[in-house]
Amino acid sequence: MHFQWDWLCVGVLLISSVTAETENEEALDADVEVEDFDKQSQEADVDREKSSLEVVYQTPKPTGEVYFTETFDGVLAGWVLSKTKKEDTDDDIAKYDGRWEVEELKENRVSGDRGLVLKSVAKHHAISAMLTKAFVFDNKPLVVQYEVNFQEGIDCGGAYIKLLSSSDDLNLGYFFDKTPYTIMFGPDKCGEDYKLHFIFRHKNPKTGEYDEKHAKRPDIDLKKFYLDKKTHLYTLVLKPDDTFEMLIDQVVVSKGSLLEDMVPPVNPPKEINDPNDKKPDDWDERPKIPDPNAVKPDDWDEDQPSKIEDPDAVKPEGWLDDEPQYVPDPNAQKPKDWDEEMDGEWEAPQIRNPKCETAPGCGPWVRPMKNNPDYKGKWKAPMIDNPNYQGMWRPRKIPNPDYFEDLHPFKMTAISAIGLELWSMTSNIYFDNFIICSEKEVADRWAADGWGLKKLVASANEPGMFSQLVTAAEDHPWLWVLYILTLALPVGLGVLFCWPAKVRETYYEDVDFRRTDISNPVTVGEQNQERYELEDDEIEEEKENEDTAEDEDEGESGEDIYDDEENEVADESQEEADKSNKSGSEDEMKEADEGTNSRDGPLKSVRKRRVRKD
């Protein structure tokens, strides 16, 4: 058993050491990554005083074919503020007069990196820009990507973008909520409803009208992306095979098919309910009916009340029948401005009767009510299966006159502009690094030069694990119990399993020896005999030690120590013997004392000689 505990102890220690070594390696890898990044950034000339991490920012540049890019690091060119008003809205808030600014992040900033920031609260914002070239949905994927940071969290507002449909009359100066768009994508939140929109407007091939198709909600919790005040990367990928993917921070959070995972579906049903079909008057949809042959029993009394007075109840002793429950407040005084002609006769406000507080009750005593055992209520016939049941009626199906089949909804209306048309109750929403392209690899390299740098700085500025645990415990105090249990468990297991087995065995053997020694008292004669033998042995050993003192100093010291220990054991044995023989006669006690005193001289002399020699 001890062998098994030893191996378990060794295993625990090995796991602890491996875990600590892994954490150290991860910390070293992180340091190396930051150092390598710093070395690559030393050649640029940027202001590093306000930077959270000493890194060099370089404006991202696309590495492939793109339809639109914007970093906001230079002059804000090509973006147009809307000059129109929102329809069906009060005039005082209908105008798109929300303010936009280009500035750096408030937290985890990187010197030289700037973004477009929504600054106003409770105002309509609208700004847009033309693409470098229009995107036509044919045989190339569409990749849309940009960054968002809710720097102050978000109460109610959106950070989505609109890809505006190509048309001859598109005027960005009059961009508003009714401007035709092809795709809307991005985060939106109001109350506790956290959304990630993907909406596209589909054209009905038969009527030419447009309908909005909404992607199903992602299955993950999006709350943290709105409240952590970090920059997050939003990506939409549309493929010519009519599939889509939505990513946050380069992780897929939702994917599906344009034909199967949109609400409402792209293609209408082949059949619909006949609007002219009506349910027949004699159609019986009742699965159960009252038994027509059932008869109310003769002893069924419907007039019995559900509650009756308890005849066995007895008025509690001390009940104050003549005391009211409420009495006028004796300390109340009529207000000085009280006018009896207008206000009537003044009466003091009522308070609870102080006498009733110590009594079981006040006022006339009334018997309590109890359930009436004879109460049965209104009689109803039992239910039976309806023999005429015909099931739930449904109208007959007819071919859908509006049916069509669009097998490739990816072929949407071409887009030629990008716009932000937003309302928000929280300011300082940060946008940056827009890109529209056809290759996911191009967008990934673009993200590595922009969002990847922000992520690196934010990670370097994050508090340590201990600070995060303390912060979490401040918000959730019950975590302190979990922390204590987590620390106490390995310590307890270590003490239980890793305590040396030999130490435990020695301890228990020592305890057993002491108990045995105490339980077997030594008589006076045996004790004296032992002392005589001990003295003789000590004298002989002393002589031998004197003869060999010059050659074996170390051995002599060891023997002296051993002799001292034996003397101390002898003294302790004598004390224990004295205690164990207290019940003996006085003569025996005197003889023991004399015998002991007669031997004190040689013992003391031996000790003195050893002290002088030492």
C-alpha positions in Angstrom: 0.0 0.0 0.0 2.9 2.4 0.9 4.5 1.6 -2.4 1.3 2.6 -4.3 1.1 5.9 -2.3 4.7 6.7 -3.1 4.1 6.2 -6.9 1.0 8.4 -6.7 3.0 11.1 -4.9 5.7 11.0 -7.6 3.0 11.2 -10.3 1.4 14.3 -8.8 4.8 16.0 -8.5 5.7 15.2 -12.1 2.4 16.6 -13.4 2.9 19.8 -11.3 6.4 20.2 -12.7 5.3 19.6 -16.3 2.4 22.1 -15.9 4.8 24.7 -14.6 7.3 24.1 -17.3 4.6 24.4 -20.0 3.4 27.7 -18.5 7.0 29.0 -18.5 7.4 28.0 -22.2 4.2 29.7 -23.2 5.3 32.9 -21.4 8.7 32.7 -23.1 7.0 32.1 -26.5 4.9 35.2 -26.0 7.9 37.2 -25.0 9.8 36.0 -28.1 6.8 36.9 -30.3 6.7 40.4 -28.9 10.5 40.8 -29.2 10.5 39.7 -32.8 7.7 42.1 -33.6 9.6 44.9 -31.9 12.7 44.1 -33.9 10.8 44.3 -37.2 9.3 47.7 -36.1 12.5 49.5 -35.2 13.1 51.0 -38.6 9.9 53.0 -38.8 9.7 56.6 -37.4 6.5 56.8 -35.3 5.4 58.4 -32.1 5.6 55.7 -29.4 4.8 57.8 -26.3 1.1 57.0 -26.4 1.4 53.5 -27.7 0.5 50.7 -25.3 3.1 48.5 -26.8 6.2 49.7 -28.5 5.4 48.6 -32.0 5.5 50.2 -35.4 2.3 50.5 -37.4 2.3 50.5 -41.1 -0.9 51.1 -43.1 -2.1 47.7 -44.5 -1.9 47.3 -48.3 -3.9 44.8 -50.3 -1.9 41.9 -51.8 -4.4 40.9 -54.5 -7.4 42.1 -56.5 -9.8 44.2 -54.4 -13.0 46.2 -55.0 -12.7 48.5 -52.1 -10.3 49.2 -49.2 -10.2 51.9 -46.5 -7.9 52.3 -43.5 -8.7 55.9 -42.5 -5.0 56.5 -41.8 -4.7 59.4 -44.3 -7.1 62.1 -45.5 -10.8 61.0 -45.4 -11.3 61.1 -49.2 -14.1 59.7 -51.1 -16.6 59.4 -48.3 -19.8 61.5 -48.6 -22.0 62.6 -45.7 -25.8 62.3 -46.3 -27.7 65.6 -46.7 -31.2 64.1 -46.7 -33.8 63.3 -44.0 -35.2 60.0 -42.7 -38.7 59.4 -43.8 -41.7 58.8 -41.4 -39.8 60.4 -38.5 -40.2 63.6 -36.5 -38.5 66.6 -38.0 -36.3 67.2 -35.0 -34.5 63.9 -35.4 -35.1 63.1 -39.0 -32.0 64.7 -40.3 -28.8 62.8 -40.8 -26.7 65.1 -38.7 -24.8 62.6 -36.6 -21.1 63.5 -36.3 -18.3 61.4 -37.6 -14.6 61.8 -36.7 -11.3 60.0 -37.7 -9.2 59.3 -34.6 -7.2 56.7 -32.7 -8.6 54.1 -30.3 -9.0 55.2 -26.7 -7.6 51.9 -25.4 -4.9 49.7 -26.8 -4.0 52.3 -29.4 -1.3 51.9 -31.9 0.4 55.1 -33.0 -0.4 56.0 -36.5 -3.5 53.8 -36.7 -6.8 55.6 -37.0 -10.4 54.7 -37.7 -13.8 56.2 -38.4 -15.7 56.9 -35.2 -19.4 57.5 -34.7 -19.5 60.4 -32.2 -23.1 61.5 -31.6 -25.8 60.0 -29.4 -29.5 59.6 -30.4 -28.9 60.9 -33.9 -29.1 59.5 -37.3 -25.7 58.9 -39.0 -25.2 58.2 -42.7 -21.9 58.2 -44.7 -21.0 56.2 -47.8 -18.3 55.8 -50.5 -18.1 54.3 -54.0 -16.3 51.1 -54.6 -13.2 51.1 -56.8 -15.1 49.0 -59.2 -18.5 47.4 -59.0 -18.8 43.8 -57.9 -20.9 41.6 -60.1 -22.1 38.3 -58.7 -21.0 35.8 -61.4 -18.4 33.1 -60.7 -16.2 34.8 -58.0 -16.8 34.7 -54.2 -17.6 37.9 -52.3 -15.6 38.6 -49.2 -16.5 41.6 -47.0 -14.5 42.4 -43.9 -14.1 45.2 -41.4 -13.3 46.0 -37.8 -15.6 47.2 -35.0 -14.8 48.3 -31.5 -17.6 49.4 -29.1 -15.3 51.5 -27.0 -17.9 52.4 -24.5 -20.0 49.2 -24.8 -23.3 49.5 -26.4 -26.8 50.1 -25.1 -28.9 50.2 -28.3 -27.4 50.6 -31.7 -25.8 49.0 -34.7 -22.5 48.8 -36.4 -23.6 47.1 -39.6 -22.8 48.1 -43.2 -24.8 48.2 -46.3 -23.6 47.3 -49.8 -25.6 49.6 -52.0 -27.1 48.2 -55.3 -25.8 49.5 -58.6 -28.1 51.9 -60.3 -27.9 54.9 -62.6 -29.6 57.2 -60.1 -27.4 56.3 -57.1 -26.5 59.6 -55.3 -24.5 59.2 -52.1 -25.4 62.7 -50.9 -29.0 61.4 -50.5 -28.2 58.1 -48.9 -30.8 57.2 -46.4 -32.7 54.1 -45.0 -34.7 53.6 -48.2 -31.7 53.6 -50.5 -31.7 50.2 -52.3 -29.0 47.8 -51.0 -28.1 44.3 -51.9 -26.5 43.1 -48.7 -26.6 44.2 -45.1 -24.0 42.7 -42.7 -22.7 43.4 -39.2 -23.5 43.5 -35.5 -26.6 45.1 -34.0 -27.9 45.2 -30.4 -30.8 46.7 -28.5 -31.7 45.7 -25.0 -30.5 42.1 -24.4 -30.9 41.1 -28.0 -27.4 40.6 -29.5 -27.5 40.0 -33.3 -25.2 39.5 -36.2 -27.1 40.5 -39.4 -26.7 39.0 -42.8 -29.6 40.1 -45.0 -29.8 40.1 -48.7 -32.5 41.5 -51.0 -33.7 38.9 -53.4 -35.5 39.9 -56.6 -38.6 37.9 -57.5 -38.1 36.7 -61.1 -41.9 36.8 -61.7 -42.9 40.1 -60.1 -39.6 42.0 -60.1 -40.2 42.9 -56.4 -37.5 42.6 -53.8 -37.8 40.7 -50.5 -35.4 40.7 -47.6 -34.0 37.3 -46.7 -32.5 37.0 -43.2 -29.9 34.4 -42.2 -30.6 32.3 -39.2 -29.2 33.4 -35.8 -25.7 32.1 -34.8 -25.8 29.4 -32.2 -23.1 31.1 -30.0 -23.4 33.8 -27.4 -22.4 37.1 -28.9 -22.6 39.2 -25.8 -18.8 39.4 -25.1 -18.1 40.9 -28.5 -20.3 43.9 -27.5 -19.0 44.5 -24.0 -15.3 43.7 -23.8 -14.2 47.0 -25.5 -11.9 45.2 -27.8 -11.5 45.5 -31.6 -13.2 42.5 -33.4 -13.0 41.4 -37.0 -16.3 40.7 -38.9 -16.1 38.7 -42.1 -18.8 37.6 -44.6 -18.0 35.1 -47.3 -20.5 34.4 -50.1 -19.6 31.6 -52.5 -21.0 30.9 -56.1 -22.2 27.5 -54.8 -24.9 29.5 -52.9 -23.3 29.0 -49.5 -22.2 31.6 -46.9 -20.1 31.9 -43.8 -20.0 34.5 -41.1 -16.8 34.9 -39.0 -15.8 36.9 -36.0 -12.1 37.2 -35.3 -11.5 34.7 -38.1 -13.6 32.0 -36.4 -16.8 30.7 -38.1 -19.9 31.5 -36.0 -22.5 30.7 -38.6 -22.7 29.1 -42.0 -25.4 27.7 -44.3 -27.1 27.7 -47.6 -28.9 30.6 -49.3 -31.5 28.1 -50.4 -32.1 26.4 -47.1 -31.0 28.6 -44.2 -32.7 31.9 -44.9 -36.0 33.3 -43.5 -38.3 33.4 -45.3 -37.0 30.9 -47.9 -35.8 32.2 -51.2 -38.2 29.9 -53.2 -41.9 29.9 -52.3 -43.8 26.6 -51.7 -45.2 24.8 -54.7 -48.6 24.5 -53.1 -50.6 26.8 -50.9 -53.9 26.6 -49.0 -56.9 27.3 -51.1 -58.2 30.7 -49.9 -61.7 29.8 -51.1 -62.0 26.6 -49.2 -64.1 26.8 -46.1 -64.8 24.3 -43.2 -68.2 22.5 -43.5 -70.7 23.4 -40.9 -71.1 19.8 -39.7 -67.4 19.2 -39.4 -66.7 17.9 -35.8 -63.2 18.7 -34.5 -63.9 17.6 -30.9 -61.8 14.6 -29.9 -63.7 14.3 -26.5 -67.4 15.0 -25.7 -69.4 14.7 -22.4 -71.1 11.3 -22.0 -74.7 11.9 -23.0 -75.8 8.9 -21.0 -74.3 10.0 -17.7 -76.8 10.9 -15.0 -76.0 13.0 -11.9 -76.1 10.9 -8.7 -79.1 11.5 -6.3 -76.9 12.3 -3.4 -74.9 15.0 -5.3 -75.6 18.3 -3.5 -74.4 21.2 -5.6 -75.5 23.8 -3.0 -72.9 22.8 -0.4 -70.4 25.6 0.2 -66.7 24.9 -0.3 -65.8 26.3 3.2 -67.6 25.9 6.5 -66.9 27.1 10.1 -64.7 24.7 12.2 -67.0 23.5 15.0 -64.1 22.2 17.0 -62.3 25.6 17.1 -61.9 27.2 20.5 -61.3 30.8 21.2 -57.6 31.4 22.3 -57.2 32.2 25.9 -56.5 35.9 26.4 -58.5 37.1 23.4 -59.5 40.7 23.9 -63.1 40.9 22.6 -63.7 44.5 23.7 -60.5 45.9 22.2 -60.6 47.3 18.7 -57.7 46.4 16.3 -57.1 50.1 15.5 -57.3 53.1 17.7 -56.8 56.9 17.2 -53.2 58.0 17.5 -53.0 59.7 20.9 -49.9 61.7 19.8 -51.5 63.1 16.6 -52.3 66.8 16.6 -54.7 68.7 14.3 -52.8 70.7 11.7 -52.8 74.5 12.2 -54.2 75.1 8.7 -57.1 72.7 9.2 -60.4 74.3 8.2 -63.3 72.4 9.6 -65.8 74.2 7.3 -63.9 73.1 4.2 -62.1 70.0 5.4 -64.7 68.7 7.8 -64.2 67.5 11.3 -60.7 66.5 12.0 -60.0 63.0 13.2 -56.8 61.5 14.5 -55.2 58.9 12.2 -55.7 55.3 13.2 -52.8 53.1 14.5 -52.7 49.5 15.6 -53.9 49.0 19.1 -50.8 48.5 21.3 -52.8 46.1 23.6 -53.3 43.7 20.6 -49.6 43.3 20.1 -49.2 41.0 23.2 -52.6 39.4 22.9 -53.6 36.5 20.6 -56.2 38.8 19.0 -58.6 41.7 19.4 -62.2 42.3 18.4 -65.1 39.9 18.1 -63.8 36.3 17.8 -65.0 34.4 14.7 -64.6 30.7 14.2 -62.0 29.9 11.5 -63.1 28.3 8.2 -62.2 24.8 7.0 -62.8 22.7 3.9 -66.3 21.3 3.6 -66.1 17.5 3.4 -69.5 17.4 1.7 -68.6 19.8 -1.0 -68.6 18.4 -4.5 -69.2 21.4 -6.7 -71.1 21.5 -9.9 -71.7 18.1 -11.4 -70.3 17.5 -14.9 -70.8 14.5 -17.1 -67.5 12.5 -17.7 -65.8 12.9 -21.0 -65.7 10.1 -23.6 -64.3 9.7 -27.1 -66.3 11.5 -29.8 -67.7 8.9 -32.2 -68.1 11.7 -34.8 -64.6 13.1 -34.5 -63.2 14.0 -38.0 -59.9 15.4 -37.1 -58.6 19.0 -37.4 -59.9 20.6 -40.6 -57.4 22.0 -43.0 -58.1 23.7 -46.3 -57.2 21.8 -49.4 -53.9 22.6 -51.3 -53.8 24.2 -54.7 -50.8 25.1 -56.9 -49.1 28.3 -55.9 -49.7 30.8 -58.6 -46.7 32.8 -57.4 -44.3 29.9 -57.4 -40.9 30.2 -58.9 -37.6 28.4 -58.5 -34.4 30.3 -58.2 -31.6 27.7 -58.0 -28.8 30.3 -57.8 -29.7 33.1 -55.4 -26.0 34.0 -55.2 -26.5 35.9 -58.5 -27.8 39.0 -56.7 -27.9 42.6 -57.8 -24.4 44.1 -58.4 -23.1 46.5 -55.8 -21.2 49.7 -56.4 -21.0 51.5 -53.0 -20.6 50.9 -49.3 -22.5 52.8 -46.6 -23.0 53.2 -42.9 -26.6 54.2 -42.0 -26.9 53.9 -38.2 -28.7 55.1 -35.1 -27.1 54.6 -31.7 -27.7 55.5 -28.1 -24.0 55.0 -27.4 -21.2 57.0 -28.9 -17.6 56.3 -30.0 -18.2 53.2 -32.1 -15.0 52.6 -34.0 -14.8 51.3 -37.6 -11.6 50.5 -39.4 -9.9 48.6 -42.3 -12.7 47.9 -44.7 -12.0 45.5 -47.6 -14.1 43.9 -50.3 -12.4 41.3 -52.4 -12.9 37.8 -53.9 -10.2 35.8 -52.2 -10.3 34.9 -48.5 -6.5 34.7 -48.4 -6.3 38.4 -49.5 -8.6 39.3 -46.6 -6.6 37.2 -44.2 -3.3 39.0 -45.1 -5.1 42.3 -44.8 -6.3 41.4 -41.3 -2.9 40.3 -40.2 -1.5 43.8 -41.0 -4.3 45.6 -39.2 -6.5 43.7 -36.8 -3.7 41.3 -36.0 -1.6 44.1 -34.7 -4.4 45.5 -32.5 -5.0 42.0 -31.1 -1.3 41.7 -30.2 -1.3 45.0 -28.4 -4.5 44.2 -26.6 -3.1 40.8 -25.5 0.1 42.4 -24.2 -1.9 45.0 -22.2 -4.2 42.4 -20.6 -3.8 42.0 -16.8 -2.2 38.8 -15.5 -4.1 35.7 -14.6 -4.1 36.6 -10.9 -5.6 40.1 -11.6 -8.3 38.5 -13.8 -9.2 36.0 -11.1 -9.5 38.8 -8.5 -11.6 40.9 -10.8 -13.9 38.0 -11.6 -14.3 37.3 -7.8 -15.2 41.0 -7.2 -18.1 40.6 -9.6 -19.0 37.1 -8.4 -18.1 36.7 -4.7 -19.0 33.0 -4.7 -15.8 32.4 -6.8 -13.7 32.9 -3.6 -15.1 29.6 -2.3 -14.1 27.9 -5.5 -10.6 29.4 -5.3 -10.0 28.2 -1.8 -11.2 24.7 -2.5 -9.0 24.6 -5.6 -6.0 25.5 -3.6 -6.8 23.4 -0.6 -7.5 20.2 -2.5 -3.9 19.7 -4.0 -2.3 20.7 -0.6 -4.5 18.2 1.2 -3.8 15.4 -1.3 0.0 16.2 -1.1 0.0 15.9 2.7 -2.1 12.8 2.6 -0.3 10.9 -0.1 3.2 12.4 -0.3 4.1 12.2 3.5 7.0 9.7 3.7 5.8 6.3 4.6 8.9 5.6 6.8 8.3 8.7 8.9 4.7 7.6 9.6 5.9 4.0 10.5 8.7 5.4 12.8 6.2 7.7 14.4 3.7 5.0 15.1 6.4 2.5 16.3 7.7 5.2 18.7 4.2 5.8 20.1 3.7 2.1 20.6 7.0 1.8 22.4 6.2 4.6 24.7 2.8 3.1 25.5 4.4 -0.3 26.2 7.0 1.3 28.4 4.5 3.2 30.4 2.2 0.2 30.8 5.0 -2.0 32.3 6.3 -0.2 35.5 9.8 -1.2 36.8 10.3 -2.2 40.4 12.8 -0.5 42.7 15.1 -3.5 42.8 15.2 -3.9 39.1 15.8 -0.2 38.7 18.8 -0.3 41.2 20.2 -3.3 39.5 20.1 -1.6 36.1 21.8 1.5 37.6 24.7 -0.7 39.0 25.2 -2.3 35.7 25.0 1.0 33.9 27.6 2.6 36.2 30.1 -0.3 35.8 29.7 -0.2 32.0 30.2 3.6 32.0 33.4 3.3 34.2 34.9 0.6 31.9 34.0 2.6 28.8 35.6 5.7 30.4 38.9 3.9 30.9 38.9 2.6 27.4 38.3 6.1 26.1 41.1 7.6 28.1 43.6 5.1 26.6 42.5 5.8 23.0 41.8 9.5 23.4 44.8 10.7 21.4 44.2 8.4 18.3 40.4 8.4 18.2 39.1 11.8 19.2 36.0 11.5 17.1 35.1 8.1 18.4 35.6 9.3 22.0 33.2 12.2 21.4 30.6 9.9 20.0 30.9 7.5 22.9 30.6 10.3 25.4 27.5 11.5 23.7 26.1 8.0 23.8 27.0 7.7 27.5 25.2 10.9 28.3 22.2 9.7 26.5 22.2 6.5 28.5 22.5 8.5 31.7 19.6 10.6 30.8 17.6 7.5 30.0 18.6 6.1 33.4 17.4 9.2 35.1 14.1 9.2 33.2 13.6 5.5 34.0 14.2 6.3 37.7 11.6 9.0 37.7 9.1 6.8 36.0 9.8 4.0 38.5 9.4 6.4 41.4 6.0 7.5 40.0 4.9 3.9 39.4 5.7 2.8 43.0 3.9 5.6 44.9 1.5 3.0 46.3 4.3 1.1 47.9 5.2 1.1 51.6 7.1 4.0 53.2 10.0 1.7 54.1 10.4 0.7 50.4 10.3 4.3 49.4 13.1 5.2 51.9 15.3 2.3 50.8 14.8 3.4 47.2 15.8 7.0 48.1 18.8 5.9 50.1 19.9 3.6 47.3 19.5 6.4 44.8 21.4 9.0 46.9 24.2 6.6 47.5 24.9 6.3 43.8 24.6 10.0 43.0 28.3 10.6 43.7 29.8 8.4 41.1 27.4 9.5 38.5 28.1 13.2 39.1 31.9 12.6 39.1 31.6 10.9 35.7 29.8 13.8 34.3 32.3 16.3 35.7 35.2 14.4 34.2 33.6 14.3 30.8 32.9 18.0 30.9 36.5 18.8 31.7 37.8 16.5 28.9 35.5 18.1 26.4 
